[in-house]
Amino acid sequence: MKKDMISAKQLSYMAMFSIWFTLMGTAPAVAARSAGSAGWLAPVLGALPVLLIVFLLQIMYRRHDERALDQIFTDIWGQIPGRILLALYALWCTLQASFTLRLYVENIQTGMFARSGGSFFALILLSVCYVALRGRLASLARASAVLFGLVALVLLTMLLLALPDIRTENLLPVNPLKAPSIALGATAALGPFGALIYVHFLSGQISDRRHLSRHSVLPLAAAALGGLVLFIFTIGILGAPLTAHMPNPLLIAVKNISGIQGNARLEGLITALWTMPAFVFITLMSMVALTLIAAVFRMKSAVPMAGPLMLLVYVGALSMGATAADVMRVNEGYVQYGHYVFQYGVPLLTLGLGFLRRKPRHNRRSTTDD
């Protein structure tokens, strides 16, 4: 029904809002470790491959008569291999939600409640996500628009307060001879920007999905600019050597802003407001997982599976270790490689296979009828 549909622009901005949270996690540390003082360039360079994939997905839409992406996958790969691939994507999106939940708990512990186990906050966040999953995507899109304004205001205020503490010697020089290291550092942003790719599986709920790639350009640019600001803020205050060895460098940088240093209430408020993009990202990835589950098992709706899915997300988050070092190991040992496979490898392989195969059957029938 049309009332359950959203526009391509709304979906893209929801993905952009989600990107910000994931850029607040371990990404600055990974970038600083690879690129040193030039790690602040990672968000800009990391956005370019995502932009390429988004436009390649648009080619697939046009070739397959604007069908939903899950249907395109089964068209190209065949019913059984295609559904297996969709099931793997559903599992990967669930793991993405689990990792984000674990990262959220780590941020809360670092910023506000160092002695807390974090399970209480995780359960509260998942409860809110469950309610959102039982609702409509349009409602989440409207809520994201409001939350985005609040978080953007906090980030702008934080940046203004931090300007005296940002040291240019921590950001420069950028040596062109170290281009390979800088490019390697940009991989830290590839995973967060992948949200713009995963949400394409919700294309069946978009009223104008033929414009999805075009409407993704501005949000991607805004996410890259916002990420650039976050990385400059973090590396500029802490320096690349210190940033590289911290699981939550952005939160540590907030604590070192001279304008709010010692003000526990303001630090807590900034940390608490980061709950908003975490909520949107976990809910969005869970919606993608439910959509793919419905496609795999040919269900009219997988919304009744929201409860078990939230439980799976919670268990997955608990299994990712108890310390900040464990979170970094999970990110660098598993999550980063998963991004390469599901965000870039599989879409490129699917596009290539689609060109090698004959014209889709539904297209051939319409051509014959004409």
N, C-alpha and C positions, 0 to 999 in steps of 0.2 A: 504494500500500500504506500501511496505517496507520503502520508504523514510519517512513515517510518524511514523515509529516505533523507539523506543530507546531501549537500553540494560537495563537489570536489574541493572547493576552496576551504570549506569547513574541515574536511578530513585532513587536508594538508596542514592546516594550522594546528590541529590537534597533534599531529605527528611532530611538528616543530616544537610545540610546548614540551612534548615528551623528550625530545632530543636534549633539551637543556639540562634535565635532571641527570641523564646518563653522562653528559659532559662534566658534571660536577663531581663525579666519582673518581675512578682511578685513571681516567684519560690524561689529565695533566702530568701525572707521574710517569706514565708510559712514554708520553711525548718528550718529557725532559730527559728521561734516561737514554732515549735514542738520539735526539737532536740537540741536547744541551740547551744553551741559551736561546736557540732558534725554535724551540719547541712550541712557542706561542703561535707559530704559523700553521700548526697542525689542523685547526678547524677549517681554514680556507682551502688548504690543499686536499684535505680529506673529503670536502664536499664535491670536488670535481668528478671522481669516479661514480658517485651516487647520482649525479646529474645525468651522466651517460646512461646508467642502467635505467633510470626513470624514462628517458626518451626511447630506449630500446623496448621497454614495456609498452609504450604507446604504439610502437610499430606492431607489436603482437595484437593489441586491441583492434587496430584497423584491419589487420589481416584476417581476424576472426569475427568480424561484424560486431565489434563492441561487446562481446560476451564477457561474463565475469571471469576473473583470472583463474579461479579453480577449474572452471569449465575448459578454459584454454589449455591448462596443463593436461587434463584428461584427453583433449583432442589431439595434442601433440604426442604424448607419451603412450596413449592407449589407456583403457579403463583400469586394468589392474596395476600396471607400473605407475600410472598417474595418481591413483588413489594411495598407493604406498608412499609416493613422494609427498603428497598432501599430508599424510599422517606424520611423516617425519617433520614437516614444517609445523604442524600443530604441536608436536613434542618440543621442537626448538623454541617456539614462541612461549610455551609454558615454562621452559627453562630460563628464557629471558625474563619473564615475570618473576621467577624465583630469585634470580641473581639480583634483580632490581630491588626486591623486597629485602634481601640480605644486605645490600648496599645501603638501603634506607635505614635499617636497624643500626648499622655501623655508624652512619652519619648522626643519628639521634644520640647514640652513646658518646660519640666524640664531642658533639656540640652541646648536649644538655645533661644527659644522665649517664655518667661514666660508670656507675656501679650497677646500673640496671641490666638485667639479662636480655632485654629487648623483645622478648616474646609477647609481652602485653601490648606493645605498640604495633607489632606485626599483626596481631589478631584484630586490633581495632581498625587498622588500615584495610585489611582483607575483608572485614565486615562491611565497610563502606564500598569497597570494590564490588562485593557480592550484590549489594543493593543496586549499584549502577548497572551491573550485568543483567539483572532482572528487568531493568527498564529499557529505554529505547536509546539507540545511538544518537538520535537528534538531541535528547536531553543532555547526554554527555558532551556533545558539541557546544551547546549553549553554556553549560557550566564551565567548560574549558576556556571559552572566550572571556568570562568574568575572571577566572583564576589567573589567566595569562596576564591580564592588566595588573593584578596585585603583585605577582612575582616580578614582572618587569619593573614595577615601581621600586620594589625592594632592591633589585639588582642595580638600578640606576643610583639609588641612594647610597648603596654600599660602595659603588665605584667612586662617587664624588667624595665620600669620606676617606677613601683609600688613596686618592691621588697624591697626597704628600708622602705616602709610604712606598710608592712604586719607584724603584730605582732603575734608571735606564741602563746602568752597567750590568744588571741582571738579564737584560733583554738583547743587548748588543755586545759584540758585532755579530752579524749574520754573514758567515763566510760562504760564498758561492761554491767554493771547492768542496764543501761538506754537503752538497746537494743530495747524495745518496742517503746520508744519515738523516737529513731533514725529511726526505721522502719516507723513510722508515718511521720517523716520528709521526708522520701524518696518518699512519695506519691506526693510531690511537683513536682517531675520530671516525674511522670507517664504520665501526660498530654502532655508535650512537646515531649516526646519520641513517643507518639502515632502517630506522623506523618508517622512513618515507617509502621504503620498498615493501616492508611487511604489510602496511595498511592497504596495499593494492589488492590484497585478498578480500577486503571488504568492498570491492568495487561493485558487487551485486547490490549493495545498499546505497549506491551513489546515483543520484538522478542524472548527472551529466558526466559520466565517467570518460567520455571521449575527450574531455578537457582536463583530466586529472594530471597529466604530465605538465601541461602548460601552467596550471595553478600550483604546481609543486615548486616552480622556479623561485618565486618570491619568498615563500616560507623557508626554502633551503638556503637562500641568500641571507635571510634574517637569522636563521639558526647559526650559519657560519659566522656572521658578524657578532652575534651574541656569544658564541663560543670563543671567538677571538678576544673579546673583552674579558671573559672569564679566565682565559689562559694568560693574558697579559697581567691581569690582576694577581693571579696566583704565582706565576714565575717571577713577576716583577717585585713582589714583596719577599718571597722566600728564597729566590734564586734557584737555578736549575739543579745543583747538587743536592740541596735539601728537599726540593719538590720530588725528585726522582725516587726517594726512599720513604715516601709517605703514602699510605693508602687513601687518606682523605685530605690532600693538600689544600683544597679550597677552604675547608672549614678551619684548618690551622691558620691559613692566611687571614680569615675573618677575625680570629682571635688576636692577630697581630696588628690590626688597624688601630693606630694611635687614638683616633677619634672615639672609639668605643671600647678600648682596652680596659678591662676591669668592670665593664657594665654587663653583668651577667644576664640581666633582663633583655637587653637589646640583642645580645648574642643568641639567647634562647629564642627570641622572636624570629630572627633571621633563619635559624635552623628549622623552627617549626613551619615556617612558610614554605620550605622546600618539600614539605609533605604533599603539597598540591600537585607539582609535576610528577612526583612518584605515583600518586593516585591515578593520574591520567595515563601514565605509561603502563602500569600494571593492568589497568582496566582495558586499555586498548589492545595490548598483547593477548589478554585473555579473551577478548571479543574475537580476535583473529583466530585463536585456537578453537573456539566454539564454532565459528563459521566453517573452519576446515573439518572439524569433527562431523558436522552436519553433512558436508560434501562427501566425506569418506564413507559414511554409513547411510547415506541417502535419507537423512532425516529432514523433516520439514523445519524443525528448529532444535538446536542443541542447548537452549537456555536452561532446561531442567538439569543439565549437567554442570551448571555453574557452581553449585555447592561442592561436589566432588573435585572439580577443577581447582577451586580455591584451597581445598585441603591438600591437593597435590602440590600447588605452589608453595604452601607453607612447609610441607615436608621437604621439598626440594631446597628451600632456603635454609632449613636447619642442617641439611646435609653438606652445606658448603663451608663448614668450619666454624669455629667459635671465636677466632681472633681476626684482627685486621690483616695480618700476614696471610692467613688462609684465604681471605677474599682476593688478595692480589694474586695468589697462586692459581686460584680458580679462573680468574680473568685472563691471565697470561698463558695458562696451560691449556685451557679448553675454550673459553668464550671467544677469544680473538680468532682462533682457527675456525670455529663454527661460523663466525661472521663471513669469513672468506668464502666458505662453501655455500651457505644459504643466501647470502646477499648478492654475491657476484658470480660464483661458479655455476650454480644451478640455473639462474636466469639466462646467462650467456649460452649455456649448453642447450637450454630449452629453445631459445631464439634460433640458434643454429640448426637444431633438429627440425624446427618448424619450417625453415626455408628449404631444407632438404626433402621434406615430405611433400606429398601432393597437396593441392589446395584443399582446405577443410571441406568435409562432405556437405555441411549446411550451406557453405558458399557455392559449391558446385550445383546443388539443387536449385538455389535461387537463380544462378546463371542460366541453367537449362530452362527454367520457367520463363525467363525473360525472352 
